[in-house]
Amino acid sequence: HSDSLISDQVRKGRAKPEDKDRLLSLITPTADYADLAGCDLVIEAVFEDSGVKKDATEKAEAMLKPAAVFASNTSTIPITSLAKNSARPKNFIGIHFFSPVDKMMLVEIILGKKTGDKALATAIDFVRAIKKTPIVVNDTRGFYVNRCVLRYMSEAYKMLIEGVPAPMIENAAKAAGMPVGPLALTDETAIDLAQKIMKQTMRDLGDKAVDAKQMALINTLVDTHGRFGRKNGKGFYDYPQKPAKKKLWPGLKDLYPQLAPEKVDYEELKQRLLVTIALEAARVMEEGIVTDPREADVGSILAFGFAPFTGGVLSYIDGIGAKKFVKIAKGLQKKYGGEFKTPKLLLEMAEKGETFYERFDPYARSEAKKAA
């Protein structure tokens, strides 16, 4: 994969042949855990299954020096849970990259309950060394970014099940300011990965933790039609060979009875997609997973391109005003259910006329630290 990426850069004149040779000389492919013995930092990136990750952690740590840091690139599994497999949880941390890794600038660093300062410092230094932007978040299932992204995708699946034509969903997302529609984004990250995440969530939290109709949709795509996403050339979209462009799979319209386009409220589609993400971001702030609104805003733009003209997901709420935003969310909850329930934090902010940057003023806290 690295060879393919750097070769493409050489072809385009963005790198020299010697740059390619230098880069590839730094990479040592191996299937032997003993080769990890001298590493300062190891990042596990096996697929989303706690058992597989447990095995990788134990085998890697058996070879590592005592001071080495072990990180997981898990998409959703809590770091504190994974760290139970570690003999040294203070050196265990989450370093979560986003797909495609070579293009996405954000990296989410996740602190488990026992993660130590050295592991955090090592993770931040590493992310900066590879010229990406880190945000630091506390532990929860899905962390910050994926909780928001999964809400975005989930709302799109719900629309499909309602019978909203897929082109309207994708176009509404782009019209709302999102760079990639939720169905295309699922293809990029892989539909079978979404299936694995759902199944792992059900194993950990019970069947009711995942919407049964959405699980059925994903199972139909993966198990019945073999549609895994861009990686196998067919997902919500079909991916013909270049220069032909991707097109939505015609079979989508046969999965559910279709609504006539003129009966679909297009503006409401746009609103649903943005508001569901924003509500999840507010919940994350309420729970203390993210404590700085700047990190929430930067993370939302760099990780999944949340309508950049808004300034980020919390600035989107601040721009509308908490009181008006709560009114919008309550209207959507009445029509579409509990996913749009307003967290207590937002209700309080609406009552007091607060913004996120007032309530969680990062500059005031910075000055307070200096004074202390």
C-alpha positions in Angstrom: 0.0 0.0 0.0 2.8 2.4 0.9 4.6 1.5 -2.4 1.4 2.4 -4.3 0.9 5.7 -2.6 4.5 6.9 -2.9 4.7 5.6 -6.5 1.7 7.8 -7.4 3.4 10.8 -5.8 6.5 10.1 -8.0 4.4 9.9 -11.1 2.8 13.2 -10.3 6.1 14.9 -9.7 5.4 15.5 -6.0 8.2 13.2 -4.9 11.5 11.9 -6.3 12.5 8.3 -6.9 15.0 8.6 -4.1 12.2 9.7 -1.7 10.4 6.5 -2.6 13.5 4.4 -1.8 14.1 6.2 1.4 10.5 5.8 2.6 10.2 2.1 1.8 13.6 1.4 3.4 12.0 2.5 6.7 9.2 -0.1 6.5 9.9 -3.7 7.6 6.9 -6.0 7.0 6.8 -8.9 9.4 4.5 -11.6 10.8 6.8 -12.2 13.8 5.9 -10.4 17.0 9.5 -10.8 18.1 10.4 -8.0 15.6 8.6 -5.5 17.9 11.2 -5.9 20.6 13.0 -2.6 20.1 9.9 -0.4 19.4 9.0 2.6 21.5 5.4 2.7 20.3 3.3 0.0 18.8 -0.1 0.6 17.2 -2.5 -2.3 16.9 -4.9 -2.0 13.9 -6.6 -5.4 13.7 -10.3 -5.5 12.9 -13.1 -4.6 15.4 -13.3 -7.7 17.6 -12.3 -7.6 21.2 -11.0 -11.2 21.2 -8.7 -10.6 18.2 -7.4 -7.4 19.8 -6.8 -9.2 23.1 -4.7 -11.8 21.3 -2.7 -9.1 19.5 -2.1 -7.1 22.7 -0.9 -10.0 24.7 1.5 -11.3 22.0 2.9 -7.8 21.3 3.4 -6.9 24.9 5.3 -10.1 25.6 8.0 -8.8 23.2 8.0 -5.1 24.1 10.5 -3.4 26.5 8.9 -2.2 29.7 8.8 1.5 28.8 7.2 1.0 25.4 3.7 2.4 24.7 1.0 0.2 23.2 -1.8 1.9 21.3 -5.0 0.7 19.7 -6.5 2.1 16.5 -9.9 0.8 17.5 -12.9 2.7 16.0 -15.4 2.2 18.8 -14.3 -0.2 21.5 -13.6 1.6 24.8 -9.9 1.9 25.6 -10.4 1.1 29.3 -12.0 -2.2 28.2 -9.2 -3.1 25.9 -6.5 -2.1 28.5 -7.8 -4.9 30.7 -5.8 -7.2 28.4 -2.7 -5.2 29.1 -0.1 -6.0 31.7 0.7 -2.3 32.0 -2.5 -0.2 31.4 -0.7 3.1 32.2 1.2 2.5 28.9 -2.0 1.7 27.0 -3.7 4.4 24.9 -6.0 4.9 21.9 -4.5 6.4 18.7 -7.4 6.5 16.3 -6.8 7.4 12.6 -9.4 8.1 10.0 -9.8 6.6 6.5 -8.1 7.2 4.2 -5.2 7.6 6.6 -2.8 9.2 4.1 -5.3 12.0 3.5 -7.1 12.6 6.8 -5.3 15.2 9.0 -7.0 14.4 12.3 -6.0 11.8 14.8 -8.0 11.1 18.0 -6.0 10.3 21.1 -8.1 8.5 23.7 -7.3 8.3 27.4 -8.3 5.1 29.2 -9.0 5.4 32.9 -5.5 4.2 33.7 -3.6 5.8 30.9 -0.5 7.6 32.2 1.1 11.0 31.2 4.0 9.3 29.5 1.7 7.4 27.1 -0.2 10.6 26.4 3.0 12.6 25.7 4.3 9.8 23.4 1.1 9.7 21.4 0.9 13.5 21.0 4.6 13.6 19.9 4.1 10.8 17.4 1.0 12.4 15.8 2.8 15.8 15.5 5.9 14.0 14.0 3.8 12.6 11.2 2.3 16.1 10.6 -1.3 15.4 11.7 -3.5 17.3 14.1 -4.2 15.5 17.5 -7.2 16.0 19.7 -7.4 14.4 23.1 -10.6 12.9 24.3 -11.7 10.8 27.3 -12.9 7.2 27.0 -16.4 6.1 25.8 -17.7 3.7 23.2 -17.1 5.4 19.8 -15.1 8.2 21.5 -16.0 11.6 20.0 -15.7 11.5 16.3 -17.2 8.1 15.6 -20.1 8.8 17.9 -20.9 11.8 15.6 -20.2 10.0 12.4 -22.2 6.9 13.3 -25.2 9.2 14.1 -24.8 10.8 10.6 -24.7 7.3 8.9 -27.5 6.0 11.1 -29.8 8.8 10.2 -29.2 8.1 6.5 -30.0 4.4 7.0 -33.2 5.4 8.8 -34.1 7.6 5.8 -33.5 4.7 3.4 -35.7 2.5 5.4 -38.4 5.2 5.4 -38.3 5.0 1.6 -36.4 8.3 0.9 -34.6 7.8 -2.5 -30.9 7.4 -1.9 -29.9 10.3 -4.3 -32.0 12.7 -2.3 -30.2 11.6 0.9 -26.7 12.1 -0.6 -27.6 15.4 -2.3 -29.2 16.8 0.9 -26.1 16.1 2.8 -23.9 17.9 0.3 -26.4 20.8 0.1 -26.2 21.1 3.9 -22.4 21.5 3.6 -21.1 18.0 4.1 -18.3 17.1 1.7 -19.3 13.4 1.4 -22.8 12.0 1.7 -23.4 9.5 4.5 -23.8 6.5 2.2 -20.6 7.3 0.3 -18.9 7.8 3.7 -20.0 4.3 4.8 -18.5 2.9 1.6 -15.2 4.6 2.3 -15.0 3.2 5.8 -16.5 -0.2 4.6 -19.9 -1.6 5.1 -18.6 -4.8 6.6 -16.7 -2.7 9.2 -20.1 -1.1 10.1 -21.5 -4.6 10.5 -18.6 -5.7 12.7 -19.0 -2.6 14.9 -22.8 -3.2 15.2 -22.2 -6.9 16.1 -19.5 -6.0 18.7 -21.8 -3.4 20.2 -24.6 -6.0 20.5 -22.2 -8.5 22.2 -21.1 -5.9 24.7 -24.4 -4.0 25.3 -27.1 -6.4 24.2 -29.3 -6.7 21.1 -31.3 -3.5 21.9 -28.2 -1.4 21.6 -28.4 -1.6 17.8 -31.5 -0.7 15.7 -32.8 -4.0 14.3 -34.0 -2.5 11.0 -30.6 -0.9 10.4 -28.8 -4.1 11.3 -31.0 -5.9 8.8 -30.1 -3.3 6.1 -26.4 -3.7 6.7 -26.7 -7.6 6.8 -28.6 -7.5 3.5 -25.9 -5.5 1.8 -23.0 -7.5 3.2 -24.3 -11.1 3.5 -26.9 -11.2 0.7 -25.4 -9.0 -1.9 -21.7 -9.1 -1.0 -21.4 -5.3 -1.0 -18.6 -4.3 1.3 -18.0 -0.7 0.0 -15.3 0.9 -2.1 -12.8 -1.8 -1.2 -14.5 -4.5 -3.2 -16.0 -2.1 -5.8 -19.6 -2.3 -4.6 -21.4 -0.9 -1.7 -24.1 1.7 -1.6 -22.4 2.8 -4.8 -21.0 0.9 -7.7 -17.3 1.7 -8.4 -16.4 1.0 -12.1 -12.8 1.2 -13.3 -11.5 4.8 -13.8 -12.2 7.1 -15.5 -15.8 6.1 -15.0 -17.3 7.7 -11.9 -19.1 5.9 -9.1 -22.9 5.7 -9.2 -25.4 4.7 -6.6 -26.3 1.1 -6.8 -29.7 0.8 -8.6 -30.7 -2.1 -6.3 -31.1 0.3 -3.4 -34.5 1.3 -4.6 -35.7 -2.3 -4.5 -34.8 -2.8 -0.8 -37.7 -0.6 0.5 -40.9 0.9 -1.0 -39.9 4.3 -2.4 -41.5 7.6 -1.5 -42.2 10.0 -4.4 -39.5 12.7 -4.4 -42.2 15.5 -4.2 -43.5 14.0 -1.0 -40.1 14.3 0.7 -39.2 17.5 2.6 -35.8 18.2 1.2 -35.0 21.0 3.7 -35.9 18.7 6.6 -33.5 16.0 5.3 -30.7 18.6 5.4 -31.7 19.6 8.9 -32.0 16.0 10.2 -28.4 15.2 9.1 -26.8 18.2 10.7 -28.9 18.3 13.9 -28.4 14.6 14.7 -24.6 15.1 14.6 -24.8 18.3 16.6 -26.9 16.7 19.3 -24.4 13.9 19.7 -21.6 16.4 20.0 -23.5 18.2 22.7 -24.0 14.8 24.6 -20.2 14.2 24.3 -19.6 17.6 25.9 -22.2 16.9 28.6 -20.5 13.6 29.5 -17.0 15.2 29.6 -15.6 13.1 26.8 -14.5 16.4 25.1 -13.9 19.4 27.4 -12.7 22.0 25.0 -15.1 23.3 22.3 -12.2 24.1 20.0 -11.2 20.5 19.9 -14.8 19.5 19.2 -15.1 22.0 16.3 -11.7 21.2 14.8 -12.3 17.5 15.1 -15.6 17.7 13.4 -14.2 19.6 10.4 -10.9 17.7 10.0 -12.4 14.2 10.7 -15.6 14.2 8.7 -15.9 17.7 7.2 -18.9 18.9 9.2 -20.3 21.8 7.2 -17.0 23.9 7.4 -18.8 27.2 6.8 -20.4 26.8 10.3 -17.0 26.8 12.0 -17.6 23.3 13.4 -20.3 21.3 15.1 -20.6 23.3 18.3 -20.2 26.6 16.5 -23.2 25.5 14.4 -25.3 25.3 17.5 -23.9 28.6 18.8 -24.7 30.2 15.5 -28.3 29.1 15.5 -28.6 29.9 19.3 -29.3 27.2 21.9 -32.9 28.2 22.4 -33.8 28.0 18.7 -31.7 24.8 18.2 -33.6 23.1 21.1 -36.9 24.0 19.5 -35.8 22.5 16.2 -34.6 19.3 17.9 -37.8 18.9 19.8 -39.8 19.2 16.6 -37.6 16.5 15.0 -37.9 14.3 18.1 -41.7 14.5 17.9 -41.6 13.2 14.3 -38.6 10.9 14.2 -38.0 9.6 17.7 -35.5 9.6 20.6 -32.3 10.1 18.6 -33.3 13.8 18.6 -33.8 14.0 22.3 -32.2 17.2 23.7 -29.5 16.6 26.4 -29.9 18.5 29.7 -26.9 20.5 29.0 -28.5 22.1 25.9 -31.8 22.7 27.8 -29.8 24.6 30.5 -27.9 26.6 27.9 -31.1 27.5 26.1 -32.7 28.7 29.4 -29.6 30.8 30.3 -29.0 32.0 26.8 -25.4 30.5 26.8 -23.1 29.5 24.0 -20.6 26.6 24.2 -17.7 29.0 24.0 -19.2 30.9 27.0 -20.0 27.9 29.1 -16.8 26.0 28.3 -14.6 29.1 27.8 -11.2 27.6 26.9 -9.4 31.0 27.2 -10.7 31.6 30.7 -9.5 28.2 31.8 -6.1 28.8 30.2 -5.8 32.1 32.2 -6.9 30.3 35.4 -4.1 27.7 34.9 -1.5 30.4 34.4 -2.7 32.2 37.6 -2.5 29.0 39.6 
